[in-house]
Amino acid sequence: MINPLIWFLSLEIIGILLFPLVFIIFVNLPDRGYSICKIFFLLLTGYLIWISGLTHIIPNSFLSISALILLTIGSSIFIFLRKRCQIISFLRSEWPVLLALDFLFLVVFMIWITIASQHPDISHTEKPMDFGFLNAIFSSKYFPPEDPWFSGYPISYYYFGHLIMATFAKVTLTSPAIAYNLSISLIPALLAIGSYGLLYNLIRLSNASRKISIAYSLIGPALLLLMSNLQGPLELAHAQGWGSSGFWDWVQIKGLEGIHDSLTSFYPNDTWWWWRSTRVIDTLVEGSSIDYTITEFPLFSFILGDLHPHVLSLPFLILFLSLMANMFFSSYESRGRWLTQNPLGFGVTALILGSISFINFWDAPTYLLLFVLFAFAKALSEVPKEPSETLLLPKINAIRTAINSTISQCIPILILSVLLFLPFYLNLHGQVGGIAPYYGPGTRVFHFLIVMGVPVLLSSSFLIRKLPIRSIFSWENRTITISIILVSITPLVLWLFLKIFLSNENALFVQPHTNSVRPLIIALPCVVIMFLAITSSLKLYKMPSDQVTSYLLIILGVGFLLLMGSELYYLLDSFGNRMNTVFKTYYQAWILLMLVGSYGIYYLQSNKPKKLVPFLANKLWISLIILIFAISLYYPIGAISERKMDAHSPMISGPLNLDGLRFIENSDPGEYEAINWLLDQRIEGPLLEAIGEDYSDYGRISSSTGIPTVLGWKGHELQWRGSSGTILEREADVAEIYQTKDSLRFKYLLNKYDIKYIYVGIREKNRYREINLEYQAYLQDVFNSNSVTIYKVLPNKDLQRQYN
């Protein structure tokens, strides 16, 4: 348990030393980037070691990473010497908020360390996959890292988040098994300080005092880290036996059928009941799912503990939004001179924007759109007013000028962001085959409100309060209003056009029990809110007092665009449905709308109306928010408590620990000893192990050591590579290696995959009944303990030629 202290102190010390660098970048933010300093350090260090490792000159080692960190700190110290008066003055005046940020980071980090240490096992869901990436990167001498479940090929996935965590683990001398749980605890801590800092900056820029800003900024971390969707109250009602059988049939959530037997249980008795909160949106016909979706939210992700890209990306998305705020509130003109006036900002923007797709590719379109909208809003505000404001032509010219300015700013940054990460794109082979209209059952309004009701309520309440309805529909602003209306309804019109003119046989996705109206019930309000938000943003940005509102309304508009898009379209992938589409878009929308809603609570509470009816309405609204937040605490308390009794793997007796592999010592001591032996020997693969089903113990040796195997989880490799031919061939070859009695064929297959070691444990014996390895002359028994034997392949270069 000394490792959490090492991580905390390392991030604190390096973050402070790196502060002068972010100080000169985030010049337009009241905290000067202190809240995202640690996040920026992790990103910058990860990128430097990745790009250096690609050269095959600078290795991925402790010394290399340390040298790069020292180089970065040296640059920061140089900046400090030049700007020391400004920096020292800032620290003296702003120390209360800096202290609050560090204290918040420590508290959240230690809370999640405690939660993770109660059950650290890397044993279920997609933890083995994420652990495999972490180990493969950790053990790679150069980059790109080899796929631990597909030897001979680089990882074909967006793995930059894993690389960032592996890099920090390596430089702090932390083993991957412990670094996994430290990482899953570090993400919420970084998200907490990042969201706190972003909210603090926005509130301060709204002319609030430091004391008010420090207090209200806690709303952001509270909502993002503690808030669940509204499925928790349903769990409580069902556990108490409330509601008739007919009511629960109407609710239509799997696992909440009928009347509960026990009337005394405060929490459900079934294992992993908290999983149901992320499987709400579905259409059930005779108990079968025809519109199965995933609707995660950050709290669930942290409790689950998968170190997946959508979780790893969270702090870095806040970093990007902070960077956009810095650009949005800057005094630089975007019309062609921003690149030359601010070259450091240009480079940092390209780096952070480019890293988003490498961390989680699904986030890239959303945050690229945000970047473009922020740039357009700023450019439009800088267009000089024409003499005649009532004529249509000057307004059209203003829009054209703003578009040209946006293009001149965004295209160079986009090109550089791609070039900075070009090696990643060259090795990426995904399963997504495009975008298609969705004509499935659609989302029930009740399910939508259960999942997204809280962020929708909070964000739209802020929009309603700040809506400049007269200016939006004024004759003077008709050009902008009409233009945004046309852009907003285009996706909907295209969807309707295809629905009307495509027969069911030619439609891209049609299912039985489809409700033609249901998708529009959610999509149409989303279009209206999106239009109002973007139009209001462009109108309000021209007023300095409303620039923060403008910034937030752009975020709000994109959030509702995501919600609308998942009703009308879906991404074509190997699943053949909109499961992943809803998963990724709702997750992003949750983050964006919760950030807007956090500021909205501050705004509505601190700007109370004076008239009686609006004043009472404001009080009622605040009371409703407090009630919702209190009710939502049912979920985290119960879910975290139930997590301790995880039935998927045995609990470890004794003191708390963070070693994600310790559970194997109880279930299979021989395997645990074998994994440690492989790690101690630092052998180079590939290593052969049995192939089995996804989401199982198969592939554990490669994922736990980073030593690549011929084939791991088949379904995941199919998603990452998009072709089953090679996968099926590898599966057959592995079975033949374990079972063949033909020594020449045996040696040929070993050479084909360059196999260095063969692992034989319980899974191999169960999967391949007749294993004949002890009779092969080309193997040497190098490890034997209980149920496990490891063979080393002896070299024989002439045998393959003889066989051919």
C-alpha positions in Angstrom: 0.0 0.0 0.0 3.0 2.3 -0.2 2.3 2.7 -4.0 -0.6 5.1 -3.6 1.6 7.4 -1.6 4.3 7.2 -4.3 1.8 8.0 -7.0 0.3 10.9 -5.1 3.6 12.5 -4.2 5.0 12.0 -7.7 2.0 13.7 -9.3 2.0 16.5 -6.8 5.7 17.3 -7.1 5.9 16.9 -10.9 2.6 18.8 -11.3 4.0 21.8 -9.3 7.3 21.7 -11.2 5.4 21.6 -14.5 3.0 24.5 -13.5 5.1 27.3 -15.1 4.6 25.6 -18.5 0.8 25.4 -18.2 0.9 28.9 -16.7 1.9 30.4 -20.0 -0.5 28.3 -22.0 -3.7 28.7 -20.1 -3.4 32.5 -19.7 -7.1 33.2 -20.0 -8.2 31.0 -17.1 -8.3 32.2 -13.5 -6.5 29.1 -12.2 -3.9 29.4 -15.1 -4.3 25.7 -15.7 -3.3 24.4 -12.3 -6.4 22.1 -12.1 -5.3 20.2 -15.2 -1.6 20.4 -14.7 -1.3 16.7 -13.6 -3.5 15.6 -16.5 -1.3 17.6 -19.0 1.9 16.1 -17.5 0.6 12.5 -18.0 -0.5 13.3 -21.6 2.8 15.0 -22.5 5.0 12.3 -21.0 3.0 9.5 -22.6 3.2 11.2 -26.0 7.0 11.8 -25.7 7.8 8.2 -24.8 5.5 6.9 -27.5 6.9 9.0 -30.3 10.5 8.3 -29.1 9.8 4.5 -28.9 8.6 4.5 -32.5 12.0 5.5 -33.6 13.5 2.2 -32.2 16.3 4.4 -30.9 15.0 5.5 -27.5 13.7 2.5 -25.6 10.6 2.4 -23.4 12.5 2.2 -20.1 12.7 3.8 -16.7 15.8 5.9 -17.7 14.2 7.1 -20.9 11.0 8.2 -19.3 12.9 9.8 -16.4 15.1 11.7 -18.9 12.0 13.0 -20.8 10.4 14.1 -17.6 13.5 15.9 -16.5 13.7 17.6 -19.9 10.1 18.8 -19.6 10.7 20.0 -16.0 13.9 21.8 -17.2 11.8 23.7 -19.8 9.3 24.5 -17.1 12.0 25.8 -14.7 13.4 27.9 -17.5 10.0 29.5 -18.0 9.7 30.0 -14.2 12.9 32.0 -14.2 11.6 34.2 -16.9 8.1 34.6 -15.4 8.9 34.2 -11.7 7.4 37.5 -10.7 4.1 36.8 -12.3 4.0 33.2 -11.1 4.9 34.0 -7.5 2.3 36.8 -7.5 -0.3 34.4 -8.8 0.5 31.8 -6.2 0.3 34.3 -3.4 -3.1 35.5 -4.5 -4.7 32.2 -5.6 -3.3 29.8 -3.0 -6.7 29.0 -1.4 -8.1 27.5 -4.7 -4.8 25.7 -5.4 -4.9 24.1 -1.9 -8.6 23.2 -2.4 -7.7 21.4 -5.7 -4.8 19.4 -4.1 -6.9 18.5 -1.1 -9.8 17.3 -3.4 -7.4 15.3 -5.4 -6.0 13.5 -2.3 -9.4 12.8 -0.8 -11.0 11.4 -4.0 -7.8 9.4 -4.8 -7.7 7.8 -1.3 -11.5 7.0 -1.4 -11.1 5.1 -4.6 -7.9 3.4 -3.4 -9.9 2.1 -0.5 -12.7 0.9 -2.7 -10.4 -0.7 -5.2 -8.3 -2.4 -2.5 -11.4 -4.1 -1.0 -11.7 -6.2 -4.2 -8.7 -5.7 -6.5 -9.2 -8.8 -8.6 -8.6 -8.5 -12.4 -10.9 -11.4 -13.0 -14.0 -10.6 -15.0 -15.8 -8.4 -17.6 -13.1 -6.8 -19.8 -10.5 -6.3 -17.1 -8.2 -9.0 -18.6 -8.3 -7.2 -21.9 -7.3 -3.9 -20.4 -4.7 -5.6 -18.2 -3.3 -7.3 -21.3 -2.8 -3.9 -23.0 -1.2 -2.5 -19.9 1.2 -5.4 -19.6 2.0 -5.4 -23.3 2.9 -1.7 -23.2 4.8 -2.0 -20.0 7.0 -4.8 -21.3 7.5 -3.4 -24.8 11.0 -2.1 -25.5 9.8 -0.1 -28.5 6.5 0.9 -30.0 4.0 0.0 -31.3 3.4 -2.7 -28.7 2.7 -6.2 -29.8 -0.9 -7.4 -29.4 -0.9 -9.8 -26.4 -3.7 -11.8 -27.9 -2.5 -11.8 -31.5 1.3 -12.4 -31.7 3.3 -10.9 -34.5 0.9 -7.9 -34.9 0.7 -4.5 -33.2 -2.3 -3.7 -31.0 -5.1 -2.6 -33.4 -6.9 -0.5 -30.9 -6.9 3.0 -29.3 -4.5 2.2 -26.5 -3.0 5.6 -25.6 -4.8 5.8 -22.3 -3.2 2.4 -21.3 0.2 3.7 -22.5 -0.1 6.8 -20.3 -0.8 4.7 -17.2 1.8 2.2 -18.1 4.4 5.0 -18.5 3.6 6.4 -15.2 3.7 3.0 -13.6 7.1 2.3 -15.1 8.7 5.5 -13.9 7.3 5.0 -10.4 8.5 1.4 -10.4 5.0 0.0 -9.9 4.1 -3.5 -11.1 1.3 -3.6 -13.6 -0.9 -5.7 -11.3 -0.9 -2.9 -8.8 -0.8 -0.1 -11.4 -4.1 -1.4 -12.8 -6.0 -0.6 -9.6 -4.0 2.6 -9.0 -5.1 3.7 -12.4 -8.7 3.0 -11.9 -8.5 5.0 -8.7 -6.5 7.9 -10.3 -9.0 8.5 -13.1 -11.8 9.7 -10.8 -9.3 11.8 -8.8 -8.1 13.5 -12.0 -11.7 13.9 -13.2 -12.6 15.5 -9.9 -9.9 18.2 -10.0 -10.3 18.7 -13.7 -14.1 19.3 -13.5 -13.7 21.4 -10.3 -11.1 23.6 -12.0 -13.2 24.0 -15.2 -16.3 25.0 -13.1 -14.2 27.3 -10.9 -12.8 29.1 -14.0 -16.3 29.5 -15.5 -17.8 30.8 -12.3 -14.9 33.2 -11.7 -15.2 34.4 -15.3 -18.9 35.1 -14.5 -17.6 37.8 -12.0 -18.2 35.7 -8.9 -15.9 36.0 -5.9 -13.2 33.6 -5.1 -15.0 32.3 -2.0 -18.2 31.7 -4.0 -16.4 30.0 -6.8 -14.5 27.7 -4.5 -17.7 26.6 -2.8 -19.9 26.1 -5.9 -17.2 24.4 -7.9 -17.7 21.3 -5.8 -21.0 20.7 -7.6 -19.1 19.5 -10.7 -17.2 16.7 -9.1 -20.2 15.8 -6.9 -22.4 15.3 -10.0 -19.9 13.6 -12.2 -18.5 11.2 -9.5 -21.6 10.5 -7.3 -24.6 10.9 -9.5 -26.3 7.8 -10.9 -29.2 7.6 -13.2 -32.8 7.2 -11.8 -32.9 3.4 -11.9 -31.8 3.2 -8.3 -35.3 4.2 -6.9 -36.8 1.4 -9.1 -34.4 -1.0 -7.4 -35.5 0.2 -4.0 -39.2 -0.1 -4.9 -38.7 -3.6 -6.3 -36.7 -4.8 -3.3 -39.4 -3.5 -1.0 -42.1 -5.3 -2.9 -43.8 -2.0 -4.0 -45.8 -1.9 -7.1 -48.1 -4.5 -8.8 -47.0 -7.2 -11.2 -48.6 -5.1 -14.0 -46.6 -2.1 -13.1 -43.3 -4.0 -13.4 -44.4 -5.5 -16.7 -44.9 -2.0 -17.9 -41.5 -0.9 -16.6 -39.9 -3.5 -18.8 -36.4 -3.8 -17.3 -34.8 -7.2 -17.2 -34.4 -8.4 -13.6 -37.3 -6.3 -12.3 -40.1 -8.6 -13.3 -43.0 -9.4 -11.0 -43.3 -8.7 -7.3 -40.2 -9.3 -5.1 -40.5 -12.1 -2.6 -38.8 -10.2 0.3 -40.5 -7.2 1.8 -37.7 -6.4 4.3 -34.6 -6.1 2.0 -33.4 -2.5 1.6 -31.1 -3.6 -1.3 -31.8 -6.3 -3.9 -30.5 -9.7 -3.0 -29.3 -10.8 -6.4 -25.6 -10.5 -7.3 -24.6 -7.4 -9.3 -28.1 -5.9 -9.2 -26.4 -2.5 -9.9 -25.5 -3.8 -13.4 -29.1 -3.3 -14.4 -28.8 0.5 -14.3 -26.8 0.3 -17.5 -29.2 -2.0 -19.4 -32.3 0.1 -19.1 -33.1 1.0 -22.7 -34.4 -2.1 -24.4 -37.5 -3.4 -26.0 -38.6 -6.7 -24.7 -40.9 -9.0 -26.6 -41.9 -12.2 -24.7 -38.8 -11.6 -22.5 -36.4 -11.3 -25.4 -34.4 -8.2 -26.2 -34.8 -6.7 -29.6 -33.1 -3.3 -28.8 -30.4 -4.2 -26.3 -28.3 -1.2 -25.4 -25.6 -0.1 -22.9 -26.1 3.1 -20.9 -23.1 3.5 -18.6 -22.3 6.5 -16.6 -19.0 7.4 -14.8 -20.0 6.2 -11.3 -20.9 2.8 -12.7 -17.6 2.6 -14.6 -15.6 3.4 -11.5 -17.4 0.8 -9.5 -17.1 -1.8 -12.2 -13.4 -1.1 -12.5 -12.7 -1.8 -16.2 -9.8 0.3 -17.4 -11.5 0.9 -20.7 -10.8 3.8 -23.1 -14.1 5.5 -22.4 -13.0 5.7 -18.7 -9.4 6.5 -19.4 -10.4 9.4 -21.6 -12.5 11.3 -18.9 -9.7 13.5 -17.5 -8.3 14.3 -20.9 -11.7 15.4 -22.2 -11.8 17.9 -19.3 -8.3 18.9 -20.4 -9.6 19.6 -23.9 -12.6 21.5 -22.7 -10.4 23.7 -20.5 -8.1 24.3 -23.5 -11.2 25.3 -25.5 -12.3 27.7 -22.7 -8.8 29.2 -22.8 -9.2 29.7 -26.5 -12.8 30.9 -26.3 -12.1 33.6 -23.8 -8.8 34.7 -25.4 -8.1 38.1 -26.9 -6.5 36.7 -29.9 -8.3 37.2 -33.2 -9.0 33.9 -35.0 -9.1 35.5 -38.5 -5.8 34.1 -39.8 -3.5 35.5 -37.1 -4.2 33.1 -34.2 -1.7 30.6 -35.5 1.1 33.1 -35.7 0.2 35.0 -32.6 0.0 31.9 -30.4 2.2 29.1 -31.8 2.5 27.4 -28.5 -1.3 27.3 -28.2 -1.5 26.0 -31.7 0.8 23.1 -31.0 -0.8 22.2 -27.7 -4.3 22.3 -29.3 -3.2 19.9 -32.0 -1.5 17.6 -29.4 -4.6 17.4 -27.1 -7.1 17.2 -30.0 -5.1 14.5 -31.7 -4.7 12.5 -28.5 -8.4 12.2 -28.0 -8.9 9.7 -30.8 -5.8 7.7 -29.7 -7.3 7.5 -26.2 -10.9 6.8 -27.2 -11.7 7.0 -30.9 -15.4 7.3 -30.3 -14.8 10.7 -28.6 -13.0 12.2 -31.6 -16.0 13.3 -33.8 -17.8 14.9 -30.8 -14.8 17.0 -29.6 -13.7 17.9 -33.1 -17.3 19.3 -33.6 -17.0 21.2 -30.4 -13.7 22.7 -31.5 -15.2 23.8 -34.8 -18.2 25.3 -33.1 -16.1 27.2 -30.6 -13.9 28.5 -33.3 -16.9 29.5 -35.4 -18.6 31.3 -32.5 -15.4 33.3 -31.8 -14.9 34.1 -35.5 -18.5 35.3 -36.0 -18.2 37.7 -33.1 -15.0 39.2 -34.6 -16.7 40.0 -38.0 -17.0 43.8 -38.2 -20.6 45.1 -38.2 -21.8 46.3 -41.6 -23.4 49.8 -41.9 -26.8 48.4 -42.7 -27.9 45.8 -40.1 -31.3 45.3 -41.6 -30.2 44.0 -45.0 -29.8 40.3 -45.6 -26.6 40.4 -47.7 -24.3 41.8 -45.0 -25.4 39.0 -42.6 -24.7 36.4 -45.2 -21.3 38.0 -45.8 -20.6 37.9 -42.1 -21.4 34.2 -41.9 -19.2 33.5 -45.0 -16.4 35.4 -43.4 -16.7 33.5 -40.1 -16.8 30.2 -42.0 -13.6 31.1 -43.9 -11.9 32.2 -40.7 -13.0 28.9 -38.9 -11.6 26.9 -41.8 -8.3 28.8 -41.8 -7.9 28.1 -38.1 -9.2 24.6 -37.8 -7.7 22.9 -40.9 -4.0 23.5 -39.9 -4.7 22.3 -36.4 -6.6 19.2 -37.7 -3.8 18.4 -40.1 -1.1 18.7 -37.4 -3.2 16.6 -34.9 -3.3 13.8 -37.5 0.4 14.0 -38.3 1.3 13.9 -34.6 -0.4 10.6 -34.3 -0.1 9.2 -37.8 1.6 6.0 -36.8 -1.4 5.1 -34.7 -3.8 5.6 -37.6 -1.6 3.5 -39.9 -1.9 0.5 -37.6 -5.6 0.8 -36.8 -8.0 -1.6 -38.3 -11.4 -1.2 -36.9 -14.8 -2.9 -37.4 -16.9 0.2 -38.0 -18.3 0.2 -41.5 -20.1 3.6 -41.6 -23.3 5.2 -40.4 -26.8 4.0 -41.2 -30.3 5.2 -40.4 -31.8 3.3 -37.5 -35.4 2.0 -37.9 -35.6 -0.2 -34.9 -38.0 0.0 -32.0 -36.5 3.3 -30.6 -36.2 4.4 -27.0 -39.3 4.6 -24.7 -39.6 8.1 -23.1 -39.8 6.4 -19.7 -36.5 4.6 -20.2 -34.9 7.8 -21.6 -35.9 9.8 -18.5 -34.6 7.0 -16.2 -31.2 7.1 -18.0 -30.8 10.7 -19.0 -33.4 12.6 -17.0 -31.0 14.2 -14.5 -28.5 15.7 -16.9 -31.3 16.7 -19.3 -33.2 18.4 -16.5 -30.2 20.3 -15.1 -28.9 21.5 -18.5 -32.2 22.4 -20.1 -33.2 24.4 -16.9 -30.1 26.5 -17.5 -31.0 27.0 -21.1 -34.5 28.1 -20.3 -33.3 30.6 -17.8 -30.7 32.1 -20.2 -32.7 31.9 -23.4 -32.7 35.2 -25.3 -35.9 34.4 -27.1 -36.5 37.8 -28.5 -33.1 38.2 -30.1 -33.2 34.6 -31.5 -36.4 35.3 -33.5 -35.8 39.0 -34.2 -35.8 40.2 -37.8 -32.2 41.4 -37.4 -30.9 37.8 -36.6 -33.1 36.0 -39.1 -30.1 34.9 -41.3 -28.3 33.1 -38.5 -31.5 31.7 -37.1 -32.6 30.3 -40.5 -29.1 28.9 -41.2 -29.0 27.0 -37.8 -32.5 25.7 -38.3 -31.5 24.2 -41.7 -28.4 22.7 -40.2 -30.2 21.3 -37.2 -33.0 19.6 -39.1 -30.8 18.1 -41.8 -30.2 14.8 -40.0 -33.9 14.5 -39.2 -35.0 15.3 -42.8 -32.5 12.8 -44.2 -33.8 10.1 -41.8 -37.4 10.8 -42.8 -36.5 10.8 -46.5 -34.9 7.4 -46.3 -37.7 6.0 -44.2 -40.4 7.1 -46.6 -38.6 6.1 -49.8 -37.0 2.9 -48.7 -39.2 -0.2 -48.5 -38.8 -2.5 -45.6 -36.8 -4.9 -47.8 -34.3 -2.2 -48.7 -34.2 -0.4 -45.3 -30.8 -0.5 -43.6 -32.2 -1.6 -40.2 -35.8 -2.7 -39.7 -37.1 -4.9 -36.9 -40.5 -6.3 -36.0 -42.5 -4.4 -33.3 -41.0 -1.1 -34.7 -42.8 2.0 -33.5 -42.6 4.5 -36.3 -43.3 7.5 -34.1 -41.2 6.6 -31.0 -37.8 7.8 -32.3 -39.3 11.2 -33.2 -40.7 11.7 -29.7 -37.2 12.0 -28.4 -35.4 13.2 -31.5 -37.7 16.2 -32.1 -37.3 17.9 -28.7 -33.5 17.3 -29.0 -33.5 19.1 -32.3 -35.4 22.0 -30.8 -33.1 22.3 -27.8 -30.0 21.9 -29.9 -31.2 24.7 -32.2 -32.0 27.0 -29.3 -28.7 26.4 -27.6 -26.5 27.0 -30.6 -28.4 30.0 -31.8 -28.4 31.5 -28.3 -24.7 30.8 -28.0 -23.9 32.7 -31.2 -26.0 35.6 -30.1 -24.7 35.8 -26.5 -21.0 35.5 -27.3 -20.9 39.1 -28.6 -21.7 40.3 -25.1 -18.6 39.9 -22.8 -20.9 39.3 -19.7 -22.4 36.3 -21.4 -19.4 34.6 -23.0 -19.4 31.9 -20.3 -23.1 31.2 -21.1 -22.2 31.0 -24.8 -19.4 28.5 -24.1 -21.8 26.3 -22.1 -24.6 26.5 -24.6 -22.4 25.1 -27.3 -21.5 22.2 -25.1 -25.2 21.7 -24.3 -26.2 21.8 -28.0 -23.6 19.1 -28.9 -24.9 17.0 -26.0 -28.4 17.0 -27.3 -27.1 16.3 -30.8 -25.6 13.1 -29.5 -28.9 12.1 -28.0 -30.8 12.9 -31.2 -28.2 11.0 -33.3 -28.5 7.8 -31.3 -32.3 7.7 -32.0 -32.0 8.2 -35.7 -28.6 6.6 -36.7 -26.3 3.9 -35.6 -22.7 2.9 -36.4 -22.3 -0.2 -38.5 -20.2 -2.7 -36.6 -20.0 -6.4 -35.9 -22.9 -6.3 -33.4 -25.4 -5.3 -36.1 -27.4 -3.1 -33.8 -27.2 0.3 -32.0 -25.8 -1.1 -28.7 -22.4 0.5 -29.0 -23.8 3.6 -30.5 -26.1 4.3 -27.6 -23.3 3.3 -25.2 -20.7 5.8 -26.5 -23.1 8.7 -27.4 -25.0 8.6 -24.1 -21.7 8.5 -22.1 -20.4 11.6 -23.9 -23.8 13.4 -23.5 -23.8 12.5 -19.8 -20.4 14.2 -19.3 -21.3 17.3 -21.4 -24.7 17.9 -20.0 -23.7 17.3 -16.4 -20.9 19.9 -16.7 -23.5 22.4 -18.1 -25.9 21.4 -15.3 -23.3 21.9 -12.6 -22.9 25.5 -13.7 -26.6 25.8 -14.1 -27.2 25.0 -10.4 -24.7 27.7 -9.4 -26.4 30.2 -11.8 -30.0 29.5 -10.8 -29.1 29.5 -7.1 -27.0 32.7 -7.2 -29.4 34.7 -9.5 -32.7 34.2 -7.7 -35.7 36.0 -9.3 -37.3 38.7 -7.2 -40.9 38.3 -8.3 -42.9 35.9 -6.1 -43.9 33.2 -8.7 -40.5 32.8 -10.3 -38.9 32.9 -6.8 -41.1 30.1 -5.6 -40.5 28.2 -8.8 -36.7 28.5 -8.3 -37.0 27.3 -4.7 -39.1 24.3 -5.9 -36.5 23.5 -8.6 -33.6 23.6 -6.1 -35.6 21.4 -3.7 -36.2 18.9 -6.5 -32.5 18.8 -7.4 -31.5 18.2 -3.7 -34.2 15.4 -3.5 -32.9 13.7 -6.7 -29.3 13.9 -5.5 -30.3 12.4 -2.1 -32.2 9.6 -3.8 -29.4 8.9 -6.2 -27.0 8.1 -3.2 -29.0 4.9 -2.8 -27.1 3.5 -5.8 -23.4 4.2 -5.0 -23.8 3.1 -1.3 -25.5 -0.1 -2.3 -23.3 -0.9 -5.3 -20.0 -0.3 -3.6 -21.2 -2.4 -0.6 -22.2 -5.2 -3.0 -18.9 -5.0 -4.9 -17.1 -6.2 -1.8 -19.0 -9.5 -2.1 -18.2 -9.9 -5.8 -19.3 -13.5 -6.7 -17.2 -13.6 -9.8 -13.9 -14.3 -7.9 -12.9 -15.2 -4.4 -12.2 -12.5 -1.8 -8.7 -12.3 -0.4 -8.4 -12.7 3.3 -6.0 -10.5 5.2 -5.2 -6.8 4.9 -6.3 -4.6 2.0 -4.1 -4.7 -1.0 -4.0 -3.5 -4.6 -2.5 -6.5 -6.3 -4.9 -7.5 -9.0 -3.4 -11.0 -9.4 -3.4 -12.1 -5.8 -6.8 -13.9 -6.1 -5.1 -16.5 -8.4 -3.0 -17.6 -5.4 -6.1 -19.0 -3.8 -7.8 -20.4 -6.9 -4.8 -21.9 -8.6 -1.5 -21.6 -6.7 0.5 -23.3 -9.6 -0.8 -20.7 -12.1 0.0 -17.8 -9.7 3.6 -19.1 -9.3 3.9 -19.6 -13.1 2.8 -16.1 -13.8 5.3 -14.7 -11.3 8.1 -16.9 -12.7 7.4 -15.6 -16.2 7.5 -12.0 -15.0 10.7 -12.6 -13.1 12.4 -14.3 -16.1 11.3 -11.5 -18.5 11.1 -13.9 -21.3 10.3 -12.9 -24.9 7.4 -14.6 -26.6 5.3 -15.7 -28.2 4.0 -18.0 -25.5 1.3 -20.6 -26.4 -1.7 -21.1 -24.2 -5.2 -22.5 -24.8 -7.9 -20.6 -26.7 -11.4 -20.3 -25.2 -14.4 -18.1 -24.9 -14.3 -14.3 -24.4 -15.0 -13.0 -20.9 -13.4 -16.1 -19.4 -10.2 -17.2 -17.8 -8.7 -18.1 -21.2 -5.9 -15.7 -22.3 -5.0 -15.0 -18.7 -1.3 -15.9 -19.0 -0.7 -13.5 -21.9 -2.9 -10.7 -20.4 -1.2 -11.1 -17.0 2.4 -11.0 -18.3 2.2 -9.0 -21.6 3.9 -12.0 -23.3 2.0 -12.3 -26.6 0.1 -15.5 -27.4 -1.0 -16.8 -30.8 -4.7 -16.0 -30.1 -6.6 -14.7 -27.1 -10.2 -13.7 -27.0 -11.5 -14.4 -30.5 -14.5 -12.1 -30.4 -12.5 -9.1 -29.4 -9.8 -9.8 -32.0 -12.6 -10.0 -34.6 -13.9 -6.6 -33.5 -10.4 -5.1 -33.6 -9.3 -6.6 -36.9 -12.6 -7.2 -38.8 -11.7 -10.5 -40.4 -12.3 -14.0 -39.1 -10.2 -16.0 -41.6 -6.9 -15.7 -39.8 -8.5 -16.0 -36.4 -10.0 -19.4 -37.3 -6.7 -20.6 -38.8 -4.9 -19.7 -35.6 -7.4 -21.4 -33.4 -7.1 -24.6 -35.4 -3.3 -24.4 -35.4 -3.1 -24.0 -31.7 -5.3 -27.0 -31.1 -3.0 -29.0 -33.5 0.1 -28.0 -31.7 -1.2 -29.3 -28.4 -2.6 -32.5 -29.8 -0.6 -33.6 -32.9 1.7 -36.6 -32.8 3.5 -35.6 -36.0 6.8 -34.1 -34.8 7.5 -32.4 -38.1 4.1 -30.8 -38.3 4.5 -29.8 -34.7 7.8 -28.1 -35.3 6.5 -26.4 -38.5 3.6 -24.8 -36.6 6.0 -23.6 -33.8 8.2 -22.0 -36.4 5.1 -20.5 -38.2 4.2 -18.5 -35.1 7.8 -18.2 -33.8 6.6 -19.8 -30.5 9.2 -19.7 -27.7 7.3 -21.2 -24.8 4.3 -23.5 -24.3 2.1 -23.3 -21.3 0.2 -26.3 -20.0 -2.2 -25.7 -17.1 -5.7 -26.7 -16.1 -7.4 -24.9 -19.0 -5.1 -26.5 -21.6 -5.8 -29.9 -20.1 -9.5 -29.3 -20.1 -9.6 -27.9 -23.6 -7.2 -30.3 -25.4 -7.7 -33.7 -23.8 -4.8 -35.5 -25.4 -1.7 -33.4 -25.0 1.5 -35.1 -26.3 4.1 -32.4 -25.5 6.2 -34.6 -23.2 7.0 -36.8 -26.2 8.3 -33.9 -28.4 12.1 -33.8 -28.6 12.1 -30.1 -29.3 10.9 -29.0 -25.9 12.6 -28.5 -22.5 10.6 -28.5 -19.3 11.7 -25.2 -17.6 8.9 -24.8 -15.0 6.8 -27.3 -13.1 4.6 -26.5 -10.2 1.4 -28.2 -9.1 -1.0 -28.1 -12.1 1.3 -26.1 -14.4 4.2 -27.0 -16.7 6.0 -24.6 -19.0 8.1 -25.8 -21.9 10.8 -23.9 -23.7 11.1 -24.5 -27.5 14.6 -25.6 -28.4 16.0 -23.9 -31.6 16.3 -26.0 -34.7 16.7 -23.8 -37.8 17.0 -26.6 -40.3 13.9 -28.6 -39.5 11.4 -26.3 -41.3 13.4 -26.5 -44.5 13.4 -30.3 -44.2 9.6 -30.4 -43.6 8.9 -28.2 -46.6 
